[in-house]
Amino acid sequence: MAVAGLADAAAARAALLERCIESDDAAARERAAALLPAEPTDVRLRLTCPACAHAWDTPFDIAAFAWREVDEWAERTLREIHLLARAYGWTEHEILTLGARRRQTYVEMNA
């Protein structure tokens, strides 16, 4: 979010690197910089219609996909916390210390 408003990709890359690396070690910064692509990657998916076999390429926005996944996970977790806190009187901390599968089992028992 901190770099989303930066129009220049190089400035956004540098700002992101600065926020992610807490070390003043130049070698650590260099290794971390190697993990970030210098230019945005144009990822395209090759799709084929199973009914007519028509094939086409379509762009795939990895960042948007990842953000949707994180957002859905956060909303689902908050709903689970709300349901379990009301049903059992547990605190948020107690609910989050449960494993995801066990938490889901309790949610299903209260549906």
DOLUMSE-803626 format. One record per residue: residue number from 1; x, z, y of N, C-alpha, C in turn; chain. Coordinates in Angstrom, 1 decimal. Layout:
residues N
   nr     n_x     n_z     n_y    ca_x    ca_z    ca_y     c_x     c_z     c_y  kette
  NUM       X       Z       Y       X       Z       Y       X       Z       Y      A
...
//
This chain:
residues 111
   nr     n_x     n_z     n_y    ca_x    ca_z    ca_y     c_x     c_z     c_y  kette
    1     0.8     0.0    -1.2     0.0     0.0     0.0     0.9     0.0     1.3      A
    2     2.0     0.6     1.2     2.9     0.8     2.4     3.5    -0.6     2.8      A
    3     3.6    -1.5     1.8     4.2    -2.8     2.2     3.2    -3.9     2.2      A
    4     1.9    -3.6     1.9     0.9    -4.7     1.9     0.7    -5.4     3.2      A
    5     0.9    -4.8     4.3     0.7    -5.4     5.6     1.9    -6.2     6.1      A
    6     3.0    -6.2     5.4     4.2    -6.9     5.8     4.0    -8.4     5.4      A
    7     4.2    -9.3     6.4     4.0   -10.7     6.1     5.2   -11.3     5.5      A
    8     6.4   -10.8     5.8     7.6   -11.4     5.3     7.9   -10.8     3.9      A
    9     8.1   -11.7     2.9     8.3   -11.2     1.6     9.7   -10.4     1.4      A
   10    10.7   -10.9     2.2    12.0   -10.2     2.1    11.9    -8.8     2.7      A
   11    11.1    -8.6     3.8    11.0    -7.3     4.4    10.1    -6.4     3.5      A
   12     9.1    -7.0     2.8     8.3    -6.2     1.9     9.1    -5.7     0.7      A
   13    10.0    -6.6     0.2    10.9    -6.3    -0.9    11.8    -5.2    -0.6      A
   14    12.4    -5.3     0.6    13.4    -4.2     1.0    12.6    -2.9     1.2      A
   15    11.5    -2.9     1.8    10.7    -1.7     2.1    10.3    -1.1     0.7      A
   16     9.9    -1.9    -0.2     9.5    -1.4    -1.5    10.6    -0.8    -2.2      A
   17    11.8    -1.4    -2.2    13.0    -0.9    -2.8    13.4     0.4    -2.2      A
   18    13.3     0.5    -0.8    13.6     1.7    -0.1    12.7     2.9    -0.5      A
   19    11.4     2.6    -0.7    10.5     3.7    -1.1    10.6     4.1    -2.6      A
   20    11.1     3.2    -3.4    11.2     3.5    -4.8    12.5     4.2    -5.2      A
   21    13.6     4.0    -4.5    14.9     4.5    -4.8    15.3     5.7    -3.9      A
   22    15.4     6.8    -4.5    15.7     8.0    -3.8    17.2     8.3    -3.7      A
   23    18.0     7.5    -4.5    19.4     7.7    -4.5    20.2     7.0    -3.4      A
   24    21.3     7.6    -2.9    22.1     6.9    -2.0    23.2     6.1    -2.7      A
   25    23.2     6.2    -4.0    24.2     5.5    -4.8    24.0     4.0    -4.7      A
   26    25.0     3.3    -4.2    24.9     1.8    -4.0    24.7     1.1    -5.4      A
   27    25.3     1.6    -6.4    25.2     0.9    -7.7    23.7     1.1    -8.2      A
   28    23.1     2.3    -8.0    21.7     2.5    -8.4    20.8     1.6    -7.6      A
   29    21.1     1.4    -6.4    20.2     0.5    -5.5    20.4    -0.9    -6.0      A
   30    21.6    -1.3    -6.4    21.8    -2.7    -6.8    21.1    -3.0    -8.1      A
   31    21.1    -2.0    -9.1    20.4    -2.2   -10.3    18.9    -2.3   -10.1      A
   32    18.4    -1.4    -9.2    17.0    -1.5    -8.9    16.6    -2.8    -8.2      A
   33    17.4    -3.3    -7.3    17.1    -4.5    -6.7    17.0    -5.7    -7.6      A
   34    17.8    -5.6    -8.7    17.8    -6.7    -9.7    16.5    -6.7   -10.4      A
   35    15.8    -5.6   -10.5    14.5    -5.6   -11.2    13.4    -6.3   -10.4      A
   36    13.5    -6.4    -9.0    12.5    -7.0    -8.2    12.8    -8.5    -8.0      A
   37    11.9    -9.4    -8.2    12.1   -10.8    -8.0    12.4   -11.1    -6.6      A
   38    13.3   -12.0    -6.3    13.7   -12.3    -4.9    12.5   -13.0    -4.3      A
   39    11.8   -13.8    -5.0    10.7   -14.6    -4.5     9.5   -14.3    -5.3      A
   40     8.3   -14.3    -4.7     7.1   -14.1    -5.6     7.0   -15.1    -6.7      A
   41     6.6   -14.7    -7.8     6.5   -15.6    -9.0     5.1   -16.2    -9.1      A
   42     5.1   -17.5    -9.3     3.8   -18.2    -9.4     3.5   -18.2   -10.9      A
   43     2.6   -17.3   -11.3     2.3   -17.3   -12.7     1.0   -18.1   -12.9      A
   44     1.0   -19.0   -13.9    -0.2   -19.8   -14.2    -0.5   -19.7   -15.6      A
   45    -1.8   -19.6   -15.9    -2.3   -19.5   -17.3    -2.7   -20.9   -17.7      A
   46    -2.4   -21.3   -18.9    -2.9   -22.5   -19.5    -4.1   -22.2   -20.4      A
   47    -5.3   -22.7   -20.0    -6.5   -22.4   -20.7    -7.1   -23.6   -21.4      A
   48    -7.8   -23.4   -22.4    -8.4   -24.5   -23.2    -9.8   -24.1   -23.5      A
   49   -10.8   -24.9   -23.2   -12.2   -24.6   -23.6   -12.4   -24.8   -25.1      A
   50   -12.9   -23.7   -25.8   -13.0   -23.8   -27.2   -14.1   -24.8   -27.6      A
   51   -15.1   -25.1   -26.7   -16.2   -26.0   -27.1   -15.8   -27.5   -26.9      A
   52   -15.0   -27.8   -25.9   -14.7   -29.3   -25.7   -13.3   -29.6   -25.7      A
   53   -12.4   -28.6   -25.8   -10.9   -28.8   -25.8   -10.4   -29.2   -24.5      A
   54   -11.1   -29.2   -23.4   -10.6   -29.5   -22.1    -9.6   -28.4   -21.7      A
   55    -8.4   -28.8   -21.2    -7.3   -27.9   -20.9    -7.1   -27.9   -19.4      A
   56    -6.7   -26.8   -18.8    -6.3   -26.7   -17.4    -5.5   -25.5   -17.1      A
   57    -4.8   -25.5   -16.0    -4.0   -24.4   -15.5    -4.7   -23.7   -14.5      A
   58    -4.5   -22.4   -14.4    -5.1   -21.6   -13.4    -4.2   -20.5   -12.9      A
   59    -4.1   -20.2   -11.6    -3.2   -19.1   -11.2    -3.6   -17.8   -11.7      A
   60    -2.7   -16.9   -11.9    -2.9   -15.5   -12.4    -2.2   -14.6   -11.4      A
   61    -2.9   -13.8   -10.7    -2.3   -12.8    -9.8    -2.1   -11.5   -10.5      A
   62    -0.8   -11.3   -10.9    -0.5   -10.1   -11.7    -0.7    -8.8   -10.9      A
   63    -0.4    -8.8    -9.6    -0.6    -7.6    -8.8    -2.1    -7.2    -8.7      A
   64    -2.9    -8.2    -8.5    -4.3    -7.9    -8.4    -4.9    -7.4    -9.7      A
   65    -4.4    -8.0   -10.8    -4.9    -7.6   -12.1    -4.4    -6.2   -12.4      A
   66    -3.2    -5.9   -12.1    -2.7    -4.5   -12.3    -3.4    -3.5   -11.5      A
   67    -3.7    -3.9   -10.2    -4.4    -2.9    -9.3    -5.8    -2.7    -9.8      A
   68    -6.5    -3.7   -10.3    -7.9    -3.5   -10.9    -7.8    -2.6   -12.1      A
   69    -6.8    -2.7   -12.9    -6.7    -1.9   -14.1    -6.5    -0.4   -13.7      A
   70    -5.6    -0.2   -12.7    -5.3     1.2   -12.3    -6.6     1.8   -11.6      A
   71    -7.3     1.0   -10.8    -8.5     1.4   -10.1    -9.6     1.8   -11.1      A
   72    -9.8     0.9   -12.1   -10.8     1.2   -13.2   -10.4     2.5   -13.9      A
   73    -9.1     2.7   -14.3    -8.7     3.9   -15.0    -9.0     5.1   -14.1      A
   74    -8.6     5.0   -12.8    -8.9     6.2   -11.9   -10.3     6.5   -11.8      A
   75   -11.2     5.5   -11.7   -12.6     5.8   -11.6   -13.2     6.4   -12.9      A
   76   -12.7     5.8   -14.0   -13.2     6.3   -15.3   -12.7     7.8   -15.5      A
   77   -11.5     8.1   -15.1   -11.0     9.5   -15.3   -11.8    10.4   -14.4      A
   78   -12.1    10.0   -13.2   -12.9    10.9   -12.3   -14.3    11.1   -12.9      A
   79   -14.9    10.1   -13.5   -16.2    10.3   -14.1   -16.1    11.3   -15.3      A
   80   -15.1    11.1   -16.1   -14.9    12.0   -17.2   -14.7    13.5   -16.7      A
   81   -13.9    13.7   -15.7   -13.7    15.0   -15.1   -15.0    15.6   -14.6      A
   82   -15.8    14.8   -13.9   -17.1    15.3   -13.4   -18.0    15.7   -14.5      A
   83   -18.1    14.8   -15.5   -19.0    15.1   -16.6   -18.6    16.4   -17.4      A
   84   -17.3    16.5   -17.7   -16.8    17.6   -18.5   -16.8    18.9   -17.7      A
   85   -16.5    18.8   -16.4   -16.6    20.0   -15.6   -18.0    20.6   -15.6      A
   86   -19.0    19.7   -15.4   -20.4    20.1   -15.4   -20.8    20.6   -16.7      A
   87   -20.4    20.0   -17.8   -20.9    20.3   -19.1   -20.3    21.6   -19.7      A
   88   -19.0    21.8   -19.4   -18.2    22.9   -20.0   -17.7    24.0   -19.0      A
   89   -17.8    23.6   -17.7   -17.3    24.5   -16.7   -15.7    24.5   -16.6      A
   90   -15.1    23.5   -17.2   -13.7    23.5   -17.2   -13.2    23.0   -15.8      A
   91   -12.0    23.4   -15.5   -11.3    22.9   -14.2   -10.8    21.5   -14.4      A
   92   -10.5    20.9   -13.3    -9.9    19.6   -13.4    -8.6    19.6   -14.1      A
   93    -7.8    20.6   -13.9    -6.5    20.8   -14.6    -6.7    20.9   -16.1      A
   94    -7.6    21.7   -16.5    -7.9    21.9   -17.9    -8.3    20.6   -18.6      A
   95    -9.1    19.9   -17.9    -9.6    18.6   -18.4    -8.5    17.6   -18.6      A
   96    -7.6    17.5   -17.5    -6.5    16.6   -17.6    -5.4    16.9   -18.6      A
   97    -5.4    18.2   -19.0    -4.4    18.5   -20.0    -4.8    18.1   -21.4      A
   98    -6.1    17.8   -21.6    -6.6    17.2   -22.8    -6.0    15.8   -23.0      A
   99    -5.7    15.4   -24.2    -5.3    14.0   -24.4    -6.5    13.0   -24.1      A
  100    -6.2    11.8   -23.8    -7.2    10.8   -23.4    -8.3    10.7   -24.5      A
  101    -7.8    10.6   -25.8    -8.8    10.4   -26.9    -9.7    11.6   -27.0      A
  102    -9.1    12.8   -27.0    -9.9    14.0   -27.1   -10.9    14.2   -25.9      A
  103   -10.4    13.8   -24.7   -11.3    13.9   -23.6   -12.5    12.9   -23.8      A
  104   -12.2    11.7   -24.3   -13.2    10.7   -24.5   -14.2    11.2   -25.6      A
  105   -13.7    11.9   -26.6   -14.6    12.4   -27.6   -15.6    13.4   -27.0      A
  106   -15.1    14.3   -26.1   -16.0    15.2   -25.5   -17.0    14.5   -24.6      A
  107   -16.6    13.5   -23.9   -17.5    12.7   -23.1   -18.6    12.1   -23.9      A
  108   -18.2    11.5   -25.1   -19.2    10.9   -26.0   -20.2    11.9   -26.5      A
  109   -19.7    13.1   -26.7   -20.6    14.2   -27.2   -21.6    14.6   -26.2      A
  110   -21.3    14.3   -24.9   -22.3    14.7   -23.8   -23.1    13.5   -23.3      A
  111   -22.9    12.4   -24.0   -23.7    11.2   -23.5   -25.1    11.2   -24.0      A
//
